[in-house]
Every structure is written in C-alpha cells, then in structure tokens.
Amino acid sequence: MTVVVTAIFYPKPGKKQELVAALAKAIPAVHAQDAGCRLYAIHDAADGTITMIEKWDSAELLQTHSKSAATAALNAAIAEVIAKPTLVTKMEPIPAGTAEQGLL
C-alpha cells in the first residue's frame, strides 16, 4: 500500500528562501535515486512554513529513502536554515470518491 507523507519545515527568520533553494536543489536526487518515490514536492504555506508532500510505493521504500544519500544530503543542506525539527506525518490513503479525485 502506498504511503503519503507531509514534512513541515520551519525556516529561521530571514532564511525561508535559503531553505527553499536547499530543498529544490536536493529534490532531483530523490526523484532520480530513491526507488518508489511517486511524489516529492515542496509547497509554500501561508503561515511561513514550507511543506513537502510525498507519496511512496510502500512503507519499506519510504524507510529506505529515510536512510538514503539523497536524504542525508538534504538534511545537511537545511540544518543551518531551520528553526526547529521538521514535523513529519506518515499516512495511509483511504480511497473515497473517484480514483482521480479521491486518492493521492
């Protein structure tokens, strides 16, 4: 079963654009190197945070991603620009409605 993840990043004051740049630079490596990645995309939230929305083919592949070189590089790149630890939430989809609109 697929796994959907949200990761909320809290930039230090004045460091939001640096955070976005670090995330944007790291994303291509995840897309290319981490098996099972269906979605790995960043979004600007109105509250000043940056949210990554992810979709993985399985919990096992997500676990592998969490230990990958791409993830290690991403964590190193953002270490100095985040104010507190990233809030990560893992979810299993509950299909409802149409296949196109009711399932991420």
C-alpha positions as CSV (number, residue, x, y, z in Angstrom):
1,M,0.0,0.0,0.0
2,T,1.2,3.5,-0.8
3,V,2.3,5.9,2.0
4,V,1.7,9.7,1.9
5,V,4.0,11.9,3.9
6,T,3.9,15.6,4.9
7,A,7.0,17.2,6.2
8,I,6.7,20.7,7.5
9,F,9.9,22.7,7.6
10,Y,10.2,25.7,9.9
11,P,12.7,28.2,8.5
12,K,14.7,30.5,10.7
13,P,13.7,34.2,10.4
14,G,15.0,35.5,7.1
15,K,16.1,32.1,5.9
16,K,13.0,30.9,4.0
17,Q,14.4,31.4,0.5
18,E,17.6,29.7,1.5
19,L,15.5,26.7,2.8
20,V,13.5,26.6,-0.5
21,A,16.7,26.7,-2.5
22,A,18.3,23.9,-0.5
23,L,15.2,21.7,-0.8
24,A,14.8,22.5,-4.5
25,K,18.5,21.5,-5.1
26,A,18.0,18.2,-3.3
27,I,14.7,17.1,-4.9
28,P,16.2,15.9,-8.2
29,A,18.4,13.4,-6.4
30,V,15.5,11.9,-4.6
31,H,13.5,11.8,-7.8
32,A,16.3,10.0,-9.6
33,Q,17.8,7.8,-6.9
34,D,15.2,6.8,-4.4
35,A,13.1,3.9,-5.6
36,G,9.3,4.0,-5.0
37,C,9.1,7.8,-5.0
38,R,5.8,8.9,-6.7
39,L,5.7,12.5,-5.4
40,Y,8.2,14.6,-3.6
41,A,7.2,18.3,-4.0
42,I,7.5,21.4,-1.9
43,H,4.8,24.0,-1.2
44,D,4.8,27.4,0.4
45,A,2.3,27.7,3.3
46,A,0.6,30.9,4.3
47,D,2.0,30.5,7.9
48,G,5.6,30.9,6.7
49,T,6.5,27.2,6.7
50,I,7.4,25.1,3.7
51,T,5.6,21.7,3.4
52,M,6.9,18.8,1.4
53,I,4.2,16.4,0.2
54,E,5.5,12.9,-0.6
55,K,4.0,9.7,-1.9
56,W,5.8,6.4,-1.7
57,D,5.0,2.9,-3.1
58,S,5.4,1.3,0.3
59,A,6.5,1.9,3.9
60,E,9.6,-0.1,3.2
61,L,10.7,2.1,0.3
62,L,10.0,5.2,2.5
63,Q,12.2,3.7,5.2
64,T,14.9,3.1,2.7
65,H,14.6,6.7,1.5
66,S,15.0,8.0,5.1
67,K,18.5,6.4,5.1
68,S,19.5,7.3,1.6
69,A,22.4,9.5,0.4
70,A,19.9,12.0,-1.1
71,T,18.1,12.4,2.3
72,A,21.4,12.8,4.1
73,A,22.4,15.5,1.7
74,L,19.1,17.2,2.1
75,N,19.3,17.2,5.9
76,A,22.8,18.6,5.8
77,A,21.8,21.3,3.4
78,I,18.9,22.5,5.6
79,A,20.5,22.1,9.0
80,E,21.5,25.8,9.4
81,V,18.3,27.3,8.0
82,I,15.6,25.6,10.0
83,A,14.5,26.8,13.4
84,K,13.3,23.5,14.8
85,P,13.0,19.9,13.8
86,T,10.8,19.1,10.8
87,L,7.3,17.8,11.6
88,V,6.8,14.5,9.6
89,T,3.5,12.8,9.4
90,K,3.0,9.5,7.6
91,M,-0.4,8.5,6.4
92,E,-2.1,5.6,4.5
93,P,-4.6,6.7,1.9
94,I,-8.3,6.0,2.4
95,P,-9.9,5.8,-1.0
96,A,-13.1,7.7,-1.4
97,G,-14.9,9.2,-4.4
98,T,-13.3,8.9,-7.8
99,A,-9.9,7.3,-8.5
100,E,-8.6,10.7,-9.9
101,Q,-10.0,12.9,-7.1
102,G,-10.3,10.7,-4.1
103,L,-6.8,9.3,-3.8
104,L,-3.5,11.0,-3.7
